[in-house]
Amino acid sequence: MAAMPGPLPPAEAEALVRALQGSELRDIGGQGWLRQHEYVEKLNMHGILSASAGQEQLLTELLVSHAKIPVLIGELISVEIWKHKVFPVLCRLQDFKPRSTFPIYVVLHHEASIINLLETAFFHKEICESAEDSILDLIDYCHRKLTLLAARSTAAPAATSAELRAEPLASPSSMQELQKQAEVMEFEISLKALSVLRFITDHLDSLPLSALTRMLNTHNLPCLLVELVEHCPWSCWEAGKLKKFENGTWHVVPPEEQGKMTKLDGQVWLALLNLLLSPECQRKYRCDGFNKSQLLKLRAFLTDVLIDQLPNLVEMQRFLSYLAVTDPAPPKKDLILEQVPVIWDHILKKNSGKWEAIAKHQVKHAFSPTDEELKLQARRWAQTYSLDILEALAPDKPRCRVCGAEAAKRCSRCRNEWYCSRACQVQHWQKHKPACDLMAKVPSVDDL
């Protein structure tokens, strides 16, 4: 058995961090931008492997010393805007029939890669401090994602990335498949944003003066978090069975474990503890009649079973009991010059009215590669998305591409798809063949 891959060597990790830089919205998908995506993806995988080995301090120091957190936040918001403004234009273009949709999928995936990297990094106080004023933009970003989560219907579970894979080569519905994939990723990205927000609330004393006001009063995050506790979008009932979303997939929860707190549940409660029990937050928060009534809804969820799993919630219980019988003093008004986030507005103003022109430029220069360019790019993707590393990061064993059963066989040509049996592989062959041909023809390093 091959040894599990480890984190990058320090010199390589530093070179990747140094190379991180911002890019223009118009350049998204181009060759220079793709190199940046590769750097982010490698650092993301390095960060996860380092954290699992307890060695993430090096990456933290590199990101802080080279001031790259504001760069990553800028890129995160840039690709978010691209997804909402440019991607819909691409989907509407009648004459756009890409031979491969994977270059567009990479752009959609870029947001997930960055938020994953930030989730790993923001556990550390130094990272929060190094974000400086861009933390306001990140708070706004997290608020947008949590609002989407709170608005989700919990009638049925969403598909997962493992279940809804983007088709690498064009098919009659390839752009439609990408749109479905984007919806799946939006849900998973929003869950990562919840974790990032919780880590930000862990370091309230490191935030700029305006950050607390923005979280508490501009966005009223405590009430938004109460909605997440109430509606729990990562949990749903289907055919009489409770399902919960963990580690990238939906699991049926046995009756005896239905009261067990998931990691996502814990993130919401910890963020609420940080925002409601901090003396500085209590001084700033407008606890008017509406906010008070919303917060008191939490009492119904603070069961003995929940408190046994997170004992700190006893303090929350006491706070809510006190809140129920008192009228909190109005927040103290501090005379300060309020900072506002600038990244989102700057990108929108710079590109306003140019979305269709940007889409057509990217169709011509980024999303219509020749066969030879596809082969060369496929080799780079194969190196970036190393199968050994991806398997080391995967929480579960591989699943059959056709039926979803546990798989032990892999396509011997491209080594990208897994199957439980020969029958499933044969059934999937016609759909898999174009992608398999592309990957199988990728030249080796020695051939280039």
Secondary structure, 3 states (H helix, E strand, C coil): CCCCCCCCCHHHHHHHHHHCCCCCHHHCCCHHHHHHHHHHHHHHHHHHHHHHCCCCHHHHHHHHHCCCHHHHHHHHHHHHHHHHHCHHHHHHCCCCCCCECHHHHHHHHHHHHHHHHHHHHCCCHHHHHHCCCHHHHHHHHHHHHHHHHHHCCCCCCCCCCCCCCCCCECCCCHHHHHHHHHHHHHHHHHHHHHHHHHHHHHCHHHCCHHHHHHHHHHCCHHHHHHHHHHHCCCEEEECCEEEEEECCEEEECCHHHCCCCCHHHHHHHHHHHHHHHCHHHHHHCCCCHHHHHHHHHHHHHCCHHHHHHCCCHHHHHHHHHHHHHCCCCCCCCCCCCCCCCCHHHHHHHHHCCCHHHHHHHHHHHCCCCCHHHHHHHHHHHHHHCCHHHHHHHCCCCCECCCCCCECCEECCCCCCCEECCHHHHHHHHHHHHHHHHHHHCCCCHHHC
